[in-house]
C-alpha cells in the first residue's frame, strides 16, 4: 500500500506500468513521478525522473501503462512535468504545459541503471507533444514501436532501437494511435479520434524495414459491427491485448475485436451512469485478464460501480473478481495476477479503497464461483445497454424500478464469437406488480437489454 500523492489538480493518481525484467518489478506512482524497481530483497531503486527537465517539483510519469520488458531491460514511457507550473487567469489556476515532457526510459536490471532514452517538449503553455501511450516490442526487427495518441503535435506510431541508449524516435505511421499489442506478425494500435471515438486499428508489419502498415476502420458508432446490432456511446479506448488469434481493444462500454480484416463490437459493462471505463489488461493463461473501473473523476456518478476484473477466454467473458478502488494496471506474474488499484473519490472529500498492489490467484478465480455483485444503471430511453457476463452465476436477475404492467424488455444474448447482428433475441412483458425479470435462461452468455413501455428510474442487474 502506498500513500496518496501530493495535491495536483487535474492529474490522475495510481500505480501504472507494471512490468518485470531480470526478476525486478517496475511500476510508477502517479502523480509523484516516482518509478520503483523492486526484487525479492525489497526496493532496489526509486527513480524520480531526475533526468527529465531541470527542476522540482516533478509530477506525472505515466498513466497509460506504457511499458515493455525486453530481456533484462524494462522500457517505460509516458509524460512528466519538470517542473510542474501553474497559470493564474481570471481567478482560476490551471496547469502550464511549457515544461511538460513526453519521455522514454530504460532500466537495465543487471546493472541497476536508469537511462533517459528520449524526451520532448513543445515548450507551449497550452499544447504538448504526443504522450507515449503504448510500447510494443518487435522481436523480428529488434525495435520498439511507440504509440503517441494523446497530445497536440507529433502523434502517431514511432520507432526506436531496443537499446538502452539516448536516441531519437523516428516516425513510422502518421495516424494518431493510443493502445497497442503484438498480434499475428503485426503490432496493432487503436486509432484515436478524440475523446469518444476509437476509429479502428492501424497495424504495422513486424520486422519490416519499411513503414508497411494497414488500416482497419470501425464504422461510426459500431452499430454495423455490433453483436446485438446496436451502437455504442462514448466508447473511449482503455487497453489492447491479444488472445486466441483475436485482438481486443477494451472500451468504455465494450470490446472492439479484430479478426483478420473484420472489426466486431461486443457490448460489455455498458452501464450508463456508472462511470465504468476500461482501465487495464494483460495476457494471462491463454486468455486476457481485463479490468474495468470507475473513472478517476467519478465522485459524481449516479450509479457508482466497483472495479471489476473480467476474464476473456475462448468465446466468453466471466467476472473474476470485484476490486476495491479503481484498477489501474495488471501484470501476469508466475502464474498469478498482480493488480494495481487507486482510491476513488468518496463523499465529502473522502477516498474509497487503497492505492497499492494486490496479488490474485487466477486459477482459483477462474475455477470457483464468480463473486456476487449488483450493478446499477440509469439508461436513457430507447438505448440498448448492459453487456453483463452471466457465466457461472445461478440466479441472475434484472430489477426495474418504476416499471410495471405493460413494460417490455428485450434481452440480447451473445458470446465473443457471435458475429455482428447474431445475438439471440428474447422478448418479455412484465405483469402487474412485477419488476423483477429472472435471467436464468441466459446463463452462460453475455446479455444486453432494451426497455420499452416505461421509463425506469433505475435498473439493477443482480448477479448471484
Secondary structure, DSSP 8 states (H G I E B T S, - for coil): --------TT---EEEEEEEETTEEEEEEETBTEEEEEETTEEEEEE--TTSSSSS-EEE--SS--EEEETTEEEEEEEEEES-EEEEETTEEEEE-TTEEEEEEEEEGGGTEEEEEEEE----SS--B-EEEEEEEETTTTEEEEEEEESSBS-EEEEEESSSS----EEEE-S-EEEEEEETTEEEEEEE-STT-EEEEEEEETT-SS--EEEEE--TTSGGGBTTS---SS--EEEEEEETTEEEEEETTEEEEEETTEEEEEE-SB-TTS-EEEEEEEEETTEEEEEEEE-TTGGG-TT---EEEEEEETTEEEEEEEESSEEEEEEEETTEEEEEEE-EE-GGG-EES--EEEEE-HHHHHHS----EEEEE---TT--EEEEE-TT-SS-EEEEET--TT-EEEEEEE-TT--TT--EEEEEE--TT--EEE-GGGTTSEEEEEEESS--SEEEEEE-
